Amino acid sequence: MSAAKELAAKAVENIEPLLQDMFSGGYQYNEVSLGVLLDGQREIQVQLKVTAIETNFIETDYSDWDDSFKSLDQELKRGR
C-alpha cells in the first residue's frame, strides 16, 4: 500500500471520534491531521475535516450522487 493510502486509511479510525467531538462541543466543524507525506523538502499534510457550514463545502461532482449521501448514525451524536 502506498504511503498516501496508509495515511488516508487513518480516516476510518478517526471519523467517528471527530464527529463525536464536534457534536459534544457544539462545533460546526472539526479537523484532524492524519499525517505528513514528504516530497523531498516539501511537506504535505493529509487532513480529515468535517463541516456543517455549507459555505465551506467543497464543490464536487460525486461519481455516484445517490450513494454519496448517508443518514447520520444518531449514536454518534450521543457520544457512543
C-alpha positions as CSV (number, residue, x, y, z in Angstrom):
1,M,0.0,0.0,0.0
2,S,1.3,3.5,-0.8
3,A,2.2,5.9,1.9
4,A,-0.7,8.2,0.8
5,K,-3.2,5.3,1.1
6,E,-1.7,4.4,4.5
7,L,-2.4,7.9,5.8
8,A,-5.8,8.1,4.2
9,A,-6.8,4.8,5.8
10,K,-6.4,6.5,9.2
11,A,-9.6,8.5,8.3
12,V,-11.6,5.4,9.1
13,E,-10.5,5.2,12.7
14,N,-10.7,9.0,13.1
15,I,-14.1,9.9,11.6
16,E,-16.3,8.8,14.5
17,P,-14.3,10.4,17.3
18,L,-14.0,13.6,15.2
19,L,-17.8,13.7,14.7
20,Q,-18.4,12.9,18.4
21,D,-16.1,15.8,19.5
22,M,-17.9,18.1,17.1
23,F,-21.4,17.3,18.5
24,S,-20.4,17.2,22.1
25,G,-18.7,20.6,21.9
26,G,-21.4,22.1,19.7
27,Y,-18.9,22.9,17.0
28,Q,-19.8,23.5,13.4
29,Y,-16.6,21.9,12.1
30,N,-13.7,19.8,13.3
31,E,-10.5,18.6,11.8
32,V,-7.5,16.3,12.4
33,S,-4.2,15.7,10.8
34,L,-3.8,12.1,9.6
35,G,0.0,12.6,9.0
36,V,2.5,14.1,6.7
37,L,3.8,13.0,3.3
38,L,7.4,14.0,2.4
39,D,8.1,15.2,-1.1
40,G,11.8,16.0,-0.9
41,Q,12.0,19.1,1.3
42,R,8.2,19.8,0.9
43,E,5.7,18.5,3.5
44,I,2.2,17.7,2.5
45,Q,-0.2,17.4,5.5
46,V,-3.1,14.9,4.9
47,Q,-6.2,16.2,6.8
48,L,-9.7,15.0,7.6
49,K,-12.2,17.7,8.0
50,V,-15.9,17.7,8.8
51,T,-18.1,20.7,8.5
52,A,-21.7,21.6,8.8
53,I,-21.1,25.1,7.4
54,E,-22.5,24.9,3.9
55,T,-20.4,27.8,2.6
56,N,-17.3,25.7,3.5
57,F,-18.5,22.7,1.5
58,I,-16.2,21.7,-1.4
59,E,-17.9,21.9,-4.8
60,T,-17.8,18.4,-6.2
61,D,-19.4,16.1,-8.7
62,Y,-19.9,12.8,-7.0
63,S,-19.4,9.8,-9.2
64,D,-22.5,8.2,-7.6
65,W,-24.6,11.0,-6.3
66,D,-27.2,8.8,-4.6
67,D,-24.6,6.7,-2.8
68,S,-22.8,9.9,-1.6
69,F,-25.5,11.0,0.8
70,K,-25.9,8.9,4.0
71,S,-28.1,9.4,7.1
72,L,-26.0,10.2,10.2
73,D,-25.8,7.4,12.8
74,Q,-27.6,9.1,15.7
75,E,-25.4,7.2,18.2
76,L,-22.6,9.5,17.2
77,K,-24.5,12.5,18.4
78,R,-24.9,10.8,21.8
79,G,-21.2,10.1,22.1
80,R,-21.4,6.3,21.7
